[in-house]
Amino acid sequence: MKKLLRNNDSAFVPVTGLTVFAIASGYLMSLIPLSMASFNIDTVYASWLASAYYVGLLIGSMMIEPIIAKIRHRLSFIVFLLLLMATVIALPFFPHKDIWLLIRCIAGVAVAGIFVVVESWLLIGNNPKKRAKRLSFYMTSLYGGTTLGQLMIGYVGTQGMIPFIVISVLLLLAILPPLFVRHGQPPALSHQSLSLKKITRFSKPAIVGCMTSGIVMGTIYGLMPLSLSQSHFNTDQVGVLMAAIILGGMAIQPIVSKLSVMVSKTFLLAVVSLLGVFAVGMTYLSEHYAVMIIALVLLGMSSFALYPIAITLACDNLDSSYIVSASQVMLLSYSIGSAIGPLAAGHFMLQQSIMFQHYFTSQDNGLMSFFFFVLLVTAIYMLLASLNRKGRVLVS
């Protein structure tokens, strides 16, 4: 720890704060759809609340860079954590769907700030291998914390004020590392904005990968707990199944870190997308609890691997001064997908896509069919993009 703290570019503060934040966030994500009924809010609005949060994430991703440039990473981290804590405290005091929509939108802005601060803090530096390693460290901490948060559904519950108090205390604890450790943040660089022309030159697979990650992750957090609870799984089982998704995502991070410097990142995006397709296929064969745990671990590996691969692909050959802007663009892409995902999945489940309606008719398979379709299309795109790039290299 001392070595970390002495390092001018230390990962200790952002990763420690992020881990505690992730515990709170993981619990909150599942708590909101599961607690709606106890606050007399119709669960039909679960997808709208999820999308409101991701709209906030989208808005936040476009306005974070000037704040970081003005007050730097450490203070920005504290401010955004405090804003998120305020939204958590407000929820049980204003149990109305319209107010919750607004509060969740503001929460999305706060979380966008937290993500851009931490990602840019860890990605600043011109060594691609170091970036991949630090991002793997970041994702493992994020998903490990989120897993613990999901398990709190069974231990703390989803009813009354207590869950919201617990989450608020956790967010307060997350503020302590940046509050008391005043050194270790990146040096004050002149952050360069990316023009629209430069953004259009970004790797298209990187942008598509971030958007797909947003679509899948937004739907998992927004609708999966409710979908599982409406099936034959009890509250404790829902917590374990959600934790299984995140444990899968955490387990694959070291593998992704190593593979991303060994093979084409675009091809790697295709492989992890196909892994998700395989995972969904398992749920079609059986909805037994043990099978679902294995399938959701694999789905977690697939969906949680997309974002880190895509963001390192986007940052390849980028100067450090552009990293904050690049993080914003990637978060923007993720946020667009996240805002669309829950609403598109809800519509998909109601309409039962023509492609699947003759074979799968249950609500659960409707959600899984949505994941199947999105990940299969992404895998095909990434394979074509990988082959196209290989063809251009051979021609060159």
N, C-alpha and C positions, 0 to 999 in steps of 0.2 A: 504493500500500500504506500509506503514512504517513497518507493521508487516512482510510483505512479504520480504521486503528489509533487515530486520534484520535477517531473517532466512538464515542460512548458505547454505541451500539446496533450495533456493528460486526458485519458478516457474515464477516469474515476468518477468525476462529478456527474457528467451526463448519464453514464451507465447506471450509477447507483440511484440517482433521482428517477431515471426512466424505469428501473425495475420496480420500485415502490409505486410509481404512477401506473405501471402496467397491471399490478395487482388490483388497484382501485378501478381501473378502466375495464379490466376483464369482468369483474364482478358487476359493475354498472351496466355494461352492455347486455348481459343476460337478465339483470334485475329489472330493467325498464319494461320489456315486453311481458315478463312474468308478473309484475306488480300492478299492471294496468287495471286489472279487474278489481283489485282491492281499493283502488282510487276511483272506481266507477267510470273508468274510461274504456270504451269498447275496444277489444283487441283487434278489430278490423283496421284500426289506425296504426298498428304496429309498423307496417311498412312505410307509412307516412312519417312517423317519428324517426325511423331509421334514415329515410331520405332527407328529412330536415337537418339531421345531424351532418350528413355528408354534403348537403348544400352549404352548410356553415364551413365545413372542411374546404370546400371549393372556394368560397369567398375568402377564407383565411389564407389559403395558399397563394392568393394574388396580392396580399397586402403585408406580408411578413418581412420581406427584405429590408424596407426602409427602417422598420423598428429595430431589427438586429444591427443595422448599420449605425443607428443613433445611440442605442444603449448597450450594444454588444450582447454576446451570447448568455452570459451568466444572469444578468438582470432580466433579459427577455424570458429566460427559462422560469424565473421566479414569478414574473407578471402573468404569464400564461397559465401556470399552475394555480395561482390565486383566482384567476378568472374562472377556470374550470371548477374549482372548489365552490365558488359562489353559485354556479348553476346547479350543482348537486344539492346544496343547502336549500335552494329555492323550490326544487321539484315537489317535495311533499307538502309544502305550504300553499301551493297553487295547483290543486288537482283538477285541471281543466285541459282538455285536449289542445285547444288553440294556444294556451299559455305554454304548455309543454312543447309544442312545435317550435315556438320562439326560443324557449330556453335551450332546447337541444340544438337549434341552429347556432346559438351563441357558443354552446359547448364545442361544436364543430370548429368554430373559429379558434378557440383556445387550443384544442388538440392539434390543429394545423400548425399553430405556432410552436408547440412542443416538439412536433416531429421535424419541422424545418430546422429548428435550433439544434436539436440533437444530431440529426443526420449531417448537417453541414459542419457541425463541430467535429464529428468523427471523420468526415470525408475530406476535409481540407488537408492538402498534401498531394504531391505529384507522383507518388509511388502507387501504381495500380494494385500491386500485390498487397501492400499495406492497407489500401482502401478496402479490398475484398475481405481481409482478415478482420479489420475493425468493424465493418458492416455486419459480418457474421457474428461477432461479439455482441453488437447492438441488437441484432435480431434474436439471438439466443436469450439475452436478458429480457427483451420485450415479451417474447413468447413464454419464457419461463414464469415471469411475473403474471402474465395473463392467465396461464394455466392455474396458478394458485388462486387467482381471483375467481375463476369459474367454479372451483371446488368450494368456495365460500357460500355458494348458493345452498348447498346441503347443510353446512355448519351454522351459518348465521340466519339463513332463510330469506324470504322475499316479501314478507309482510310488515307493515308498519314503518316506524321512523328509524328503528335500529340499523337496518342496512345502510341507509343514507348517512347516518352518523358515523358508522364504521368507514365508509368510503371517504367522507370528509376528513377524518383523522388520518387516513392513509395518505391523502393528498397533502395534508399539512406536513407529514413526515417526509414526503418526497421533496418538499421545499428546503429541508434542512441542509443537504449537501451543497447546493449552489449558494445558500445563504451564508454558511460558515466557512466554506473553502473558497477563498477569494482569488486564488490563482489556479492556473491550469487551463483557462479558456484560450482559444486560438488568438494569435496576435491580431491587432487591429489592422486588417487588410483593407485595401480599397476594393470593395465588392463591385464587380462589373455586371451591369444588367445585360440580359440577352435580348437582342433585337428579334423581331418577328422573323426576319430573314435567317438569322442564326438558329432560331428554334426549328424552322422548317428543315434545317440541315441535320437536325438530331436524327439518330438512328430510329427509323420507323418501328422496327421490332421492339425497341426499348419503350416507346410511347404506348404501343399496343399491349405490351406486357404489363405495364403499369395500369392501364385501363382495365385489362382483364382481371388483374389482381384486385382492383377496386370493385369490379362487378361481383366477383366471387366472395371476397371478404365482407363487403357491405351486406350481401345477402346472408352469409353465414351468421354474422353478428345480429342482423336485424330480424331474420325470420327463422333461423334454425332452432333456437331454444323453444319458440312457440310451436313450431312444427313438430318437434320431438315430444313436447308436453301434451299436444293434442293427439299424439299417437298413444301407444300402450306403455310408454315409459313414465316412471314417476319422477318427482323433483330431484331426488338424489341421483338417479340414472341420467337425467338430463345434464346435471352438473358434470358427471363423469364423462359422458359422451362429448360435451363441449370441450372438456379438458383434454380428451383424446385427440381432438382436432389440433389443438394448440401444441400438445406434446409432440405430435407428428411434425408440425412446423418447426419446433425447436430442434428436434433430432436431426433434421436434414440440413440445418445451417452449416455445420462444419464440412459436410460433404459438398454442398454447393460452393463454399469458399474455395475448396481445393479444385473442384472441377472447372470453376469459372476461369481459372488461369491456365487450364490444360486443354480445354476444348472450346469450340465456338459457342459463345453465349447465346446466340440465336438458336442453334441446334439444341442447346441445353434447355431453353424455354420450351421447345417442342417436346422434349423428353418429359419434363415435369408436367406439362399439360396432358400428355398421354397417360401418365401415372394417375392423374385425377379421373380420366375417363375410365380406367381400369377399376378404380376405387368405387365409382358410382355403379359400375357393372356388378360389383359384389352385392350391393344393396338390392339389386333387382332379383338376385338369386335367393336371398334370405334376409329377413328383418330381425333375426335372432339377436339378442343383446350382445353376445360375444362377437358375432360376425360384424355387427354395426360398429363395435369398438375398433376392430381391425380396419374396416373400410374407412372410418372417419380419421384414423391415424394416417392412412395413405392419402386421403383427401386433404388433410392438413399439410402433409409433406408437399403436395402439389401446389395448393393455393398459396401457402406461405413462402414458397421458394420463388414464385414469380417476381415479386417486387424487388428483392435484393439483387437478383440476376439482372433485371431490367435497369435498375438505377446504376449499377456498376457498368453496364453496357453504355448507358447514356454518358457517364463520366469519363469513359475511355478517351484519352488524348485531350482532356480539358484542363486548362490552367486552373490553379487553386483559386484565383480571383473570380472565377465563374461558378464555383461549386455551389454557393448559396442560391444563385439564380437557377442553376440546373436542378437543385433539390426542389425549388419551388415549382418548376415546370413538371417534374416527375410527380410531385404531390398533386399538382393541378390535374394531371392525367388520371391519377389514382382516384381523386375526388370526383371527377366527372363519372367515372365508372361506378364509384360507390353510391353516388346520388341516383344513378339510373338503375343499378342492380336490384334493390329491394322492390321498386315499383314494377320493373320489367318482370321480375320473378313472380310477384303477386299476380300480374296479368297473365303470365304464362301458366301459372297453376290454375287459374280460373278458366281460362280458355282451353287448356290441355292441347298443346301444340299438335297439329295434324300429324306430324311426324311420329308422335308417340301415342296418340289417343286410342288406337286400336289394341295397344299392348298394355299400357299402364294407366290405371284410372284412379289410384288413391292419391290423397293429398301429399303424402310423404314422397311417393314416386314422382309427383308433379314437381316438387322442389328439386329432387335429384335429377330429373330429366332436364331441368333448366341448367344445372351444373354440367351435365353430360354434353348438352348442345354447345354451351359457351366454350368449354375446354376443348371439345373436338374441333370446333372452328378455329380456335387459337392454335392448336397443334398443327393443323393443316397449313395455316398461314405461315407459322414459324418454319415448317419444313420447306415450304416453297421459297421463303425469304433466304433460308440457309443455302438452298441449292442455287438460287439466283446469285447470291454473293460469291459462292464457290466458283460458279461459272465465270463471273466477272474477274475473279483472281486468276483463273486459268487463262483467260483471254489476255489479261495484262502480262 
